[in-house]
Amino acid sequence: MEAILLWLVLAACALIVGLQLVLLLRGRSGGVDADLAERLDRVEREVRLQLQATAQAQRQEMSGTLTQAHAATVQQLDGMRRQIEALTESNARRLLEVRLTLENKMRELQTDNGTRLEEMRKTVDEKLHATLETRLSESFRQVSERLERVHQGLGEMQQLALGVGDLKRVLTNVKTRGTWGEVQLEMLLEQVLTPEQYAKNVETVAGSNARVEFALKLPGQQEGGAPVWMPIDAKFPKEQYERLLEAAERADAEGVAVAGRELERAVRGEARTIAEKYLAPPATTDFAILFLPTEGLYAEVMRRPGLADELQRQHRISIAGPSTLTALLNSLQMGFRTLALEKRSSEVWQVLGAVKTEFAKFGDVLAATRSTLERAARNIESAEVRSRQMARKLKSVEALPAEAAQLLLGAAQEQDSEELDSL
């Protein structure tokens, strides 16, 4: 409709423009028809009126259209507003529901977490309490055991201190110190040798009334004659050795040298005394043994340059500690055994001859036993052949039931027993 009105307006405008052009051309030619001009004016007025009416109608129509469009737009906006309000309310309700749900879930989660944390705390507390109690009990037990051990150790230390004091008192006295060395020497001899191979407090030099602590019995030159004695005497120069150790602990070189010379002097004096009092070949060996009861003292004496060679060369005295004396006694024990075997070799040959004779007889007995066994084997083989023959003969005989056979054989056995008893 609007397009048609627009075309009409445009057509009217075109008509007016055309008429004006015609009038303009005629006016230029020299004359204008009044009637035509009036008509044109009337047409122009009608067209203008028509255009005004058309424009007014168009404006009214456009106003109505705009009013309707405005009303429709307002209505649409109102509907959209209501929809937005409804949507807002719905969203608000949903957000409220979501918030309430989240709050409930959070409260439930907090409650559940609190419950679980409480359970975990209780579990951890119980485990920690049990572990702590166990470890504390174990620690207290270990501490108690260690305190008990410390207490026992203190008691042992007290006993050891008393023993050390007693040992110090023993070693302070020269006589008692010598007895201690003698006891240790006797223990070594008892461990290695038999009582027949050594003697105690032996007068090695006849008529001297000087008795050595121990002497080993070595075989003499004559069979069954007097033994040859090897003297062994224990010495313990404690004072000189202790001064040497104390000087070494202080790093006193001069004190070490002085104490070392005193120790050498004491050892030389003891070796000279042993050689003068106990050596008398051929009743004794041409050397004796000076026994030092501790390995430390023995090592210190052997460390002195040329001291052991000097004692061996001048006094025929050999220095021995516990380990070296044990090795010497073991070698002597092997020598004693070899000598005993040499002495009893004839007896061994006689025993071997008797064994040879008996072994020949044993061969005869084995031959007789073999023939007896072969004869018994032949008898058993013959019995097996007869048994097979009897079995072939008895194949045609009807077998009795087991109970009847048992009764019959039992009666036969009783009869055989009675016959044997009567015989």
Secondary structure, 3 states (H helix, E strand, C coil): CHHHHHHHHHHHHHHHHHHHHHHHHHHHHCCCCHHHHHHHHHHHHHHHHHHHHHHHHHHHHHHHHHHHHHHHHHHHHHHHHHHHHHHHHHHHHHHHHHHHHHHHHHHHHHHHHHHHHHHHHHHHHHHHHHHHHHHHHHHHHHHHHHHHHHHHHHHHHHHHHHHHHHHHHHHHCHHHHHHHHHHHHHHHHHHHCCHHHEEEEECCCCCCCCCEEEEEEECCCCCCCCCEEEEEEECCCHHHHHHHHHHHHCCCHHHHHHHHHHHHHHHHHHHHHHHHHHCCCCCECCCEEEECCCHHHHHHHHHCCCHHHHHHHHHCEEEECHHHHHHHHHHHHHHHHHHHHHHCHHHHHHHHHHHHHHHHHHHHHHHHHHHHHHHHHHHHHHHHHHHHHHHHHHHHCCCCCHHHHHHHHHHHHHHHHHHHHHC
